Each structure stands twice: as structure tokens, then as C-alpha cells.
Amino acid sequence: MKWVRRIVMFLLILAIAGSGVMAFLSYGPWKDAKADLDEAQGKTFEPDDFKTSFTPQENQDSVAFVYVLNPDGTAVCGTSYAVGELDEKVQYFVTNGHVVQRHMEKGLPLYIVFGDSFIEGIEAEVIFYQFDAELDMAIIKIPQPTNERKPVIIRDTSEVETGEKVTAIGYPDKAMEVDSTKSVGKSSQTVTSGVISKVDFVPSAYGFSYKSLQHDAFISHGNSGGPLLDQNGFLVGMNTLTNPDSENVHFAITANEIKQRLDANKIKYVKSEDYLDDIEDEISSEKKKFEKKQKSEISDIEDEITEARNKFFIFVIAGGVCAVVLLILFIVGNKKVVMVGEQDDGKKSYLYCEKGLFAGQKYEITGQTMTIGRDTHSCTIVFPEETPGISSNHCSIYFDARTKAFVLTDNGSTYGTYLSDGRKLTKGVPEQLLPGSTFALADKANEFKVDRE
């Protein structure tokens, strides 16, 4: 049977090696999945793509040069800015009423310029005009919507406070004479900065009753009608007046005054609070999408980790079990273990019938336990049914090669099994007999001896 054990051991070695390889291959994906999980859990939502403020350079895309052409070739020049809805073409521009006064009073042509030269101007019309003590404002409409300019975002000026930083954009001190060589494009705009010193100020000393913001961002005549923007790039006012006695005191009509006229003329525009609310909604929506995606990603990775970990431990356990079995077989194979009945010294074991029905007969005790009694199905030595004192399954005996002794056991006989010294065996308790020992059944009419030769 050694070759069977060797084949099994060889197969176990292959199984251990295979389990080790598979465990190693499973550990890599498990480790990688754990790293992926740490990375996925470490991700945070960053709304970098959402714009909540605008630079002065970006706001220059809302500003356009405007002028009224006089018959003598000179012009009344000013600044305007676009209003409308985001991501749509614009058709309406706001400026001061005094910039378009000659157009309104004398019918002189009004132009708005998006290019670099005077001659690129588009003739426009005025749909709202007021130039009096209560207001200095005009709304201009061009023939067709354009994407040459972007709409400003208008802030609620009731929230504006003194000390806030502001920026003015416009075309100060442009020559009155129309000259095609003069640049009036975005590159010719001037950007100045300052601070608000008064809010809701009424410049009554100059004959006006509208509310304005007083600030010190430098402006001059050509800035009239241009936007005054807060540090986020939202419109807070329209530059209108300068203090002739001070270079650092200027006035801008409040954005709330402007919004009233836009509402009255049913012209759509973007409120800063609506814009920021929309941004916040978009951020919230994107954050939910991010969290949902992240949760799904983490769940998938956790499933991968569980699968990889289970595979790893299955192969480790399988390899361990195979190793234990291999160790047992190795120990058994290297330890001379002799099973019951095996003859490790070349001798054979025999049962001799000394007296009784089978007197003079000899029986070899092989690898199986020998049973004595009357049962023809279970006994090796079978007595006749009518034999007195003999039970159906009286006793059994075998040779233990490890102890070099015979082992006799009474199987619950009625009349007992006796040793040569007269002791009666306890039922079911094995008793060792050395070679040459004798034992008897019941009334000792049947006596047996065990020996080896």
C-alpha cells in the first residue's frame, strides 16, 4: 500500500503548491481593491467648475462703447452694458440718459460698437429714456440679438455696505471727433478700482433726487453709463456723476433703481441671488450625483474585496488542510506502525486448541480479529449449537504487533472466559496475553493456547 500513500502525498504536495499560488494571486487583487477603497473613500466633492464670481477682465465682455453722431462728425460718447439672460444672446443695453440725449431730442443717430472701430457701430434705438432730476437712464435695443457681449449679473443694492471694494469699467475721455483709426474695442476699456464710501446717497447738491452709491474708483466723462461692479463682479450701480471739486468722489445710480426700470419695461435680467441659488442647486445636485456614484463605487469595491479575501482564505485553508494531511501521512510513513495481526518479525500468530471439541487443531490469527462462539455468521471458530457453556459470541482474540501480545476480550458470554490463573475476564474489557498463555471457556472443558512460531 506504500505506492498508494506516495501517490496521495504527491497529489497533496501539488494541491498545497497550487493553493499557495492561487492564494498569492488572490492576495494581489485583494490588496489592490483595499487601496482602491481607501482612494474612493478619500475622494471629496469639489465644485471647482461652478463660477460664483467674475474677474474684471471677464466683466469687460459685458461692456460696449456707445455714441450719438453729430452732423459735424463729432460724437457724444459713453459706455453701456448688456442685460439679459445667461447663455443667451443679448439685445438690450443700459446707459445714462444724458449719453443718448441728443438722439432723443434731435433724432441724431445712435450707435453701439462691439468691434474695435467707430465705423463698426450698429445703429440702435432707445426704448426707455429718462434724464431729469429723478433719474438719468436709458435702455438701448439693437436690431438683432448678439453674442458679442454677455449680460451682467445684477445685485440687490440694499445689501451693499460701505467699505466694499468696487470696480468701474468704461471708455473715459474718448475724443469727441469720430475717427476710424481710434480703437473703441474691449482693449480700449479702462478698469479702475475703489471703495464705496456712502450707500443710498442722494446727490441733491447737483440737482438730482435718485439714490446713488458714492465711491472713489476713478471715472471721467466717457465712463457715463458704465457699470460699477462689486468684488464678485456683480453690478451694484451705473456710473453717472463726478464731483467737479474732487477727483475722488463719484456717484453711481444704484442697481435697484435700474432693476425697477427693467421690470417696468419687461426686460429680463439675471439677479445675483437667483444666479447664486441656481449655482447652489447645481452644486447640491452635482454633490448628490457625486455621493451616489461614490457610494456605488465603494459598494462595488467592497464586493471585490470580499470576493478576493474569500478566495485568498479558501486557498489558504485548503492548503493548510492538505499540509496537515500530508504531515500525518509523512509521520505515518516514517513511523513503523503495524496494524493488528501484521507480523513485523517474520513470525505468525496461532491459536491452539489444547482441550475440548477442537483439541489438537491450530488456527492462524491473521490481520482480522478471530471470534469464538456458536454463531455461524459472526464466529471464526464455531461450536455446535448444543455445546454446553458456549455463548453465541463468546469471546474474541487478535494479535497486537505493537505490544507483541495477544488481546483477549469476553464478549458478554453467559458462563465466562477464564485465564490460566483462574481469573474470569470482565465482559468487554480487553486482556493482554503473552505468547504461550492459555485461556478456557465456561467450565474449562474447552481450553486454548496462543503462541507464535
C-alpha positions as CSV (number, residue, x, y, z in Angstrom):
1,M,0.0,0.0,0.0
2,K,3.0,2.3,0.1
3,W,2.6,3.3,-3.5
4,V,-0.9,4.5,-2.8
5,R,0.3,6.6,0.1
6,R,3.1,8.1,-2.1
7,I,0.6,9.0,-4.9
8,V,-1.7,10.6,-2.4
9,M,1.3,12.5,-0.8
10,F,2.4,13.7,-4.3
11,L,-1.1,14.9,-5.1
12,L,-1.3,16.7,-1.7
13,I,2.0,18.4,-2.5
14,L,0.6,19.6,-5.8
15,A,-2.5,20.7,-4.1
16,I,-0.5,22.7,-1.5
17,A,1.6,24.3,-4.2
18,G,-1.5,25.1,-6.3
19,S,-3.3,26.6,-3.2
20,G,-0.2,28.7,-2.4
21,V,0.0,30.0,-6.0
22,M,-3.8,30.8,-6.0
23,A,-3.6,32.4,-2.6
24,F,-0.7,34.6,-3.8
25,L,-2.6,35.5,-7.0
26,S,-5.7,36.3,-4.9
27,Y,-3.8,38.5,-2.4
28,G,-2.8,40.9,-5.2
29,P,-6.4,41.8,-6.2
30,W,-7.4,42.0,-2.5
31,K,-4.6,44.4,-1.7
32,D,-5.3,46.5,-4.8
33,A,-9.0,46.6,-4.0
34,K,-8.2,47.8,-0.5
35,A,-6.1,50.6,-1.9
36,D,-8.9,51.5,-4.3
37,L,-11.3,51.6,-1.4
38,D,-9.1,54.0,0.5
39,E,-8.8,56.1,-2.6
40,A,-12.6,56.1,-3.2
41,Q,-13.4,56.9,0.5
42,G,-10.9,59.7,0.4
43,K,-12.5,61.5,-2.5
44,T,-14.2,64.7,-1.6
45,F,-16.7,66.8,-3.6
46,E,-15.0,69.9,-5.1
47,P,-17.3,72.2,-7.1
48,D,-14.4,73.8,-8.9
49,D,-16.4,74.1,-12.2
50,F,-19.1,76.3,-10.7
51,K,-18.5,80.0,-11.1
52,T,-19.6,82.2,-8.3
53,S,-17.6,85.3,-9.1
54,F,-16.2,87.1,-12.2
55,T,-12.9,88.9,-12.8
56,P,-12.9,92.5,-14.2
57,Q,-11.5,91.0,-17.4
58,E,-14.5,88.7,-17.7
59,N,-16.9,91.6,-17.0
60,Q,-15.3,93.5,-19.9
61,D,-17.2,91.1,-22.1
62,S,-20.4,92.9,-21.0
63,V,-19.4,96.4,-21.7
64,A,-19.8,98.2,-25.1
65,F,-19.0,101.6,-26.5
66,V,-22.0,103.8,-27.4
67,Y,-22.1,107.2,-29.2
68,V,-24.5,109.7,-30.8
69,L,-23.2,111.0,-34.1
70,N,-23.4,114.8,-34.5
71,P,-23.8,116.4,-38.0
72,D,-20.4,117.9,-37.8
73,G,-18.7,114.5,-37.4
74,T,-18.2,114.7,-33.7
75,A,-19.9,112.4,-31.2
76,V,-21.3,112.2,-27.7
77,C,-19.6,109.1,-26.3
78,G,-20.4,106.9,-23.4
79,T,-20.4,103.4,-22.0
80,S,-23.1,100.8,-21.9
81,Y,-23.5,97.3,-20.5
82,A,-25.6,94.3,-21.7
83,V,-28.6,92.9,-19.8
84,G,-30.4,89.7,-20.4
85,E,-30.4,86.0,-19.5
86,L,-27.3,83.9,-19.2
87,D,-26.2,81.6,-22.0
88,E,-28.5,83.5,-24.4
89,K,-27.8,86.3,-27.0
90,V,-28.4,89.8,-25.7
91,Q,-30.4,92.6,-27.4
92,Y,-30.7,95.2,-24.6
93,F,-28.0,97.6,-23.2
94,V,-28.2,100.1,-20.4
95,T,-26.5,103.5,-20.3
96,N,-27.1,107.1,-18.9
97,G,-29.9,109.2,-20.3
98,H,-27.6,112.1,-20.9
99,V,-25.5,109.9,-23.2
100,V,-28.4,109.5,-25.7
101,Q,-30.0,112.9,-25.0
102,R,-29.2,114.3,-28.5
103,H,-30.6,111.2,-30.1
104,M,-33.8,111.6,-28.2
105,E,-34.1,115.4,-28.6
106,K,-32.7,115.9,-32.1
107,G,-33.1,112.5,-33.7
108,L,-29.4,112.1,-34.3
109,P,-28.3,108.5,-35.0
110,L,-27.3,106.3,-32.1
111,Y,-24.6,103.6,-32.5
112,I,-23.3,100.8,-30.3
113,V,-19.9,99.3,-31.1
114,F,-18.8,95.8,-30.5
115,G,-15.7,95.9,-32.7
116,D,-12.6,98.0,-32.5
117,S,-13.6,100.9,-34.7
118,F,-16.2,103.6,-34.7
119,I,-17.3,102.6,-38.2
120,E,-18.2,99.1,-36.9
121,G,-21.1,100.6,-34.9
122,I,-24.6,99.1,-35.1
123,E,-27.4,101.7,-35.2
124,A,-29.7,101.2,-32.2
125,E,-32.9,102.5,-30.8
126,V,-33.9,103.7,-27.3
127,I,-36.9,102.0,-25.8
128,F,-36.7,103.8,-22.4
129,Y,-35.3,107.2,-21.7
130,Q,-35.3,109.5,-18.6
131,F,-33.0,112.3,-18.0
132,D,-34.2,114.6,-15.2
133,A,-33.8,115.1,-11.5
134,E,-35.3,111.7,-10.7
135,L,-33.3,109.6,-13.0
136,D,-30.5,109.5,-15.6
137,M,-31.0,106.2,-17.5
138,A,-31.7,104.8,-21.0
139,I,-32.3,101.3,-22.3
140,I,-31.0,100.7,-25.8
141,K,-32.2,97.9,-28.2
142,I,-30.2,96.7,-31.1
143,P,-31.9,95.2,-34.2
144,Q,-30.9,91.6,-33.7
145,P,-29.7,89.7,-30.6
146,T,-25.9,89.2,-30.5
147,N,-23.4,87.0,-28.7
148,E,-20.8,89.8,-29.0
149,R,-21.5,90.7,-25.3
150,K,-22.6,88.8,-22.2
151,P,-25.2,90.0,-19.7
152,V,-24.2,91.4,-16.3
153,I,-25.5,89.9,-13.1
154,I,-27.3,92.4,-11.0
155,R,-27.1,92.5,-7.2
156,D,-29.6,93.8,-4.7
157,T,-28.0,97.1,-3.6
158,S,-29.9,97.1,-0.3
159,E,-27.2,94.6,0.8
160,V,-24.3,96.8,-0.3
161,E,-22.3,98.3,2.6
162,T,-19.7,101.0,2.9
163,G,-16.1,99.8,2.6
164,E,-16.9,97.3,-0.1
165,K,-14.4,97.2,-2.9
166,V,-15.8,98.1,-6.4
167,T,-14.6,98.2,-10.0
168,A,-15.5,100.7,-12.7
169,I,-15.3,99.8,-16.4
170,G,-15.7,102.2,-19.3
171,Y,-14.2,104.4,-22.0
172,P,-13.1,107.6,-20.2
173,D,-12.0,110.7,-22.2
174,K,-12.6,109.4,-25.7
175,A,-12.2,112.0,-28.3
176,M,-15.4,113.7,-29.4
177,E,-14.4,113.5,-33.1
178,V,-15.3,110.3,-34.9
179,D,-12.1,108.8,-36.2
180,S,-11.9,105.3,-37.8
181,T,-8.4,104.9,-36.5
182,K,-9.5,105.3,-32.9
183,S,-9.9,102.0,-31.1
184,V,-13.1,101.6,-29.1
185,G,-13.0,97.8,-28.6
186,K,-12.6,95.9,-25.3
187,S,-8.9,96.5,-25.4
188,S,-9.6,100.3,-25.0
189,Q,-11.7,99.9,-21.9
190,T,-10.3,101.2,-18.7
191,V,-10.7,99.3,-15.4
192,T,-10.3,101.2,-12.2
193,S,-11.0,100.2,-8.6
194,G,-12.1,101.9,-5.4
195,V,-14.2,101.7,-2.3
196,I,-17.8,102.6,-1.5
197,S,-18.0,105.5,1.0
198,K,-21.7,106.0,1.0
199,V,-24.8,103.9,0.1
200,D,-28.3,105.2,-0.9
201,F,-26.8,108.7,-1.2
202,V,-29.0,111.3,-2.9
203,P,-26.8,113.8,-4.9
204,S,-29.3,116.6,-4.2
205,A,-26.5,119.2,-4.3
206,Y,-26.2,118.5,-8.0
207,G,-29.9,118.8,-8.6
208,F,-30.8,115.0,-8.6
209,S,-33.1,113.0,-6.3
210,Y,-32.2,109.4,-7.3
211,K,-30.3,107.1,-4.9
212,S,-26.7,106.5,-5.7
213,L,-23.5,104.9,-4.4
214,Q,-20.6,107.2,-3.6
215,H,-17.2,105.7,-4.4
216,D,-13.6,106.7,-5.3
217,A,-12.9,104.4,-8.3
218,F,-11.7,106.9,-11.0
219,I,-14.1,107.7,-13.8
220,S,-14.5,110.6,-16.2
221,H,-16.9,111.7,-18.9
222,G,-16.6,108.7,-21.1
223,N,-17.4,106.4,-18.2
224,S,-21.0,107.7,-18.2
225,G,-23.4,104.7,-18.3
226,G,-20.7,102.2,-17.5
227,P,-21.1,99.5,-14.8
228,L,-19.9,99.7,-11.2
229,L,-19.2,96.1,-10.0
230,D,-18.6,94.6,-6.6
231,Q,-15.6,92.3,-5.9
232,N,-17.6,89.3,-7.1
233,G,-18.2,91.0,-10.5
234,F,-22.0,91.7,-9.8
235,L,-23.5,95.0,-10.9
236,V,-24.2,97.3,-8.0
237,G,-24.6,100.6,-9.9
238,M,-24.2,102.7,-13.1
239,N,-21.5,105.4,-13.1
240,T,-23.2,108.8,-13.7
241,L,-21.7,111.8,-11.9
242,T,-18.4,113.1,-10.7
243,N,-17.8,115.8,-8.2
244,P,-16.2,118.6,-10.1
245,D,-14.4,119.8,-7.0
246,S,-12.8,116.4,-6.1
247,E,-11.2,113.8,-8.3
248,N,-12.0,111.0,-5.8
249,V,-15.8,111.5,-5.3
250,H,-18.0,109.9,-7.9
251,F,-21.6,108.7,-8.0
252,A,-23.3,105.6,-9.5
253,I,-27.1,105.1,-9.7
254,T,-28.0,102.1,-7.6
255,A,-28.7,98.8,-9.3
256,N,-32.1,98.7,-7.6
257,E,-33.1,101.9,-9.4
258,I,-32.0,100.2,-12.7
259,K,-33.9,97.0,-11.9
260,Q,-37.2,98.9,-11.4
261,R,-37.0,100.3,-15.0
262,L,-36.0,96.9,-16.4
263,D,-39.0,95.3,-14.7
264,A,-41.3,98.1,-15.9
265,N,-40.2,97.5,-19.5
266,K,-40.4,93.7,-19.1
267,I,-36.8,93.2,-19.9
268,K,-35.3,90.0,-18.5
269,Y,-32.1,90.1,-16.5
270,V,-30.1,88.0,-14.1
271,K,-30.3,88.7,-10.3
272,S,-27.3,87.7,-8.3
273,E,-29.4,85.9,-5.7
274,D,-31.1,83.9,-8.4
275,Y,-27.8,83.1,-10.0
276,L,-26.2,82.0,-6.7
277,D,-29.3,80.0,-5.8
278,D,-29.1,78.2,-9.2
279,I,-25.4,77.6,-8.6
280,E,-26.2,76.3,-5.2
281,D,-28.9,74.0,-6.6
282,E,-26.5,72.8,-9.3
283,I,-23.8,72.2,-6.7
284,S,-26.3,70.3,-4.5
285,S,-27.4,68.2,-7.4
286,E,-23.8,67.5,-8.5
287,K,-22.9,66.7,-4.9
288,K,-25.8,64.2,-4.7
289,K,-24.6,62.6,-8.0
290,F,-21.1,62.5,-6.7
291,E,-22.1,60.9,-3.4
292,K,-24.4,58.4,-5.2
293,K,-21.6,57.5,-7.6
294,Q,-19.1,57.3,-4.8
295,K,-21.4,55.1,-2.7
296,S,-21.9,52.8,-5.7
297,E,-18.1,52.7,-6.4
298,I,-17.4,51.9,-2.7
299,S,-20.0,49.2,-2.7
300,D,-18.5,47.6,-5.9
301,I,-15.0,47.8,-4.4
302,E,-16.2,46.2,-1.1
303,D,-17.7,43.4,-3.1
304,E,-14.4,43.0,-4.9
305,I,-12.6,43.0,-1.5
306,T,-15.0,40.3,-0.1
307,E,-14.6,38.1,-3.2
308,A,-10.8,38.4,-3.3
309,R,-10.5,37.9,0.5
310,N,-12.7,34.9,0.4
311,K,-10.7,33.4,-2.4
312,F,-7.5,34.1,-0.5
313,F,-8.7,32.4,2.7
314,I,-10.3,29.5,0.8
315,F,-6.9,28.7,-0.8
316,V,-5.0,29.3,2.4
317,I,-7.3,26.9,4.4
318,A,-7.3,24.4,1.6
319,G,-3.5,24.5,1.5
320,G,-3.4,24.2,5.3
321,V,-5.7,21.2,5.3
322,C,-3.6,19.5,2.6
323,A,-0.5,20.3,4.6
324,V,-1.9,18.7,7.8
325,V,-3.0,15.6,5.9
326,L,0.5,15.4,4.2
327,L,2.2,15.7,7.6
328,I,0.1,12.9,9.0
329,L,0.9,10.7,6.1
330,F,4.6,11.6,6.4
331,I,4.6,10.8,10.1
332,V,2.8,7.5,9.5
333,G,5.0,6.6,6.6
334,N,8.2,7.2,8.6
335,K,7.0,5.5,11.8
336,K,6.8,1.8,11.7
337,V,3.2,1.3,12.6
338,V,2.0,-2.3,12.4
339,M,-1.7,-2.9,12.2
340,V,-3.4,-5.6,14.2
341,G,-2.4,-9.1,13.0
342,E,0.6,-7.9,11.0
343,Q,3.8,-9.9,11.6
344,D,6.7,-7.5,11.8
345,D,9.3,-10.1,12.9
346,G,8.5,-12.8,10.4
347,K,6.6,-15.0,12.9
348,K,3.0,-16.0,12.6
349,S,0.4,-16.0,15.4
350,Y,-1.6,-19.1,16.1
351,L,-4.5,-20.2,18.4
352,Y,-4.1,-23.8,19.6
353,C,-7.0,-25.9,20.9
354,E,-5.5,-27.8,23.9
355,K,-8.6,-29.4,25.2
356,G,-12.2,-29.8,24.2
357,L,-14.2,-30.2,21.0
358,F,-11.4,-28.8,18.7
359,A,-8.4,-30.4,20.6
360,G,-5.3,-30.7,18.5
361,Q,-6.4,-28.1,15.9
362,K,-4.4,-25.0,15.1
363,Y,-5.8,-21.7,13.7
364,E,-3.7,-18.9,12.3
365,I,-4.6,-15.5,13.6
366,T,-4.2,-13.2,10.6
367,G,-5.0,-9.5,10.3
368,Q,-8.6,-9.9,11.4
369,T,-10.0,-10.4,14.9
370,M,-10.8,-14.1,15.5
371,T,-14.2,-14.7,17.2
372,I,-15.1,-17.9,19.1
373,G,-18.7,-19.0,19.7
374,R,-21.8,-20.8,18.3
375,D,-22.9,-18.1,15.7
376,T,-22.1,-19.4,12.3
377,H,-22.3,-15.9,10.8
378,S,-20.0,-13.9,13.1
379,C,-17.6,-16.5,14.6
380,T,-14.4,-17.8,13.2
381,I,-14.3,-20.9,15.4
382,V,-17.9,-22.2,15.5
383,F,-19.0,-24.6,18.2
384,P,-22.1,-26.8,17.7
385,E,-25.4,-25.2,18.8
386,E,-25.8,-27.8,21.6
387,T,-22.3,-27.2,23.1
388,P,-22.9,-26.5,26.8
389,G,-21.4,-23.3,28.3
390,I,-20.5,-21.7,24.9
391,S,-22.4,-18.5,24.1
392,S,-23.3,-17.4,20.6
393,N,-20.5,-14.8,20.5
394,H,-18.4,-15.9,23.4
395,C,-15.0,-14.2,23.0
396,S,-12.6,-12.7,20.5
397,I,-8.8,-12.5,20.1
398,Y,-6.3,-10.8,17.9
399,F,-2.5,-10.2,17.9
400,D,-1.2,-6.6,18.5
401,A,2.2,-6.4,16.8
402,R,3.0,-3.1,18.6
403,T,2.9,-4.7,22.0
404,K,3.9,-8.2,20.8
405,A,0.9,-9.5,22.8
406,F,-2.4,-11.2,22.1
407,V,-5.6,-9.4,23.2
408,L,-8.5,-11.4,24.5
409,T,-11.9,-10.0,25.2
410,D,-15.0,-11.6,26.6
411,N,-18.0,-10.6,24.5
412,G,-20.6,-10.9,27.2
413,S,-20.7,-14.7,27.4
414,T,-23.1,-16.3,29.9
415,Y,-20.6,-18.6,31.6
416,G,-17.5,-16.5,31.2
417,T,-13.9,-16.7,29.9
418,Y,-11.1,-17.7,32.3
419,L,-7.3,-17.2,32.3
420,S,-4.8,-19.8,33.3
421,D,-4.6,-18.3,36.8
422,G,-8.3,-18.8,37.2
423,R,-9.3,-15.2,36.8
424,K,-12.6,-14.6,35.0
425,L,-12.5,-11.8,32.3
426,T,-14.6,-8.8,32.8
427,K,-17.1,-8.5,30.0
428,G,-15.9,-6.1,27.2
429,V,-12.6,-5.4,28.9
430,P,-9.5,-6.5,26.8
431,E,-6.8,-8.6,28.5
432,Q,-3.3,-8.9,27.1
433,L,-1.9,-12.4,26.8
434,L,1.8,-13.2,26.2
435,P,2.7,-15.9,23.7
436,G,2.3,-19.3,25.4
437,S,-0.6,-18.2,27.6
438,T,-3.8,-20.3,27.9
439,F,-7.4,-19.5,28.5
440,A,-10.6,-21.6,28.8
441,L,-14.2,-21.2,28.0
442,A,-17.0,-21.7,30.6
443,D,-16.4,-24.9,32.6
444,K,-12.8,-25.2,31.2
445,A,-13.8,-28.1,29.1
446,N,-12.5,-26.2,26.1
447,E,-9.0,-24.8,26.6
448,F,-6.9,-22.7,24.1
449,K,-3.3,-21.5,23.9
450,V,-1.9,-18.6,22.0
451,D,1.6,-18.6,20.6
452,R,3.9,-17.6,17.8
453,E,6.2,-19.5,15.6
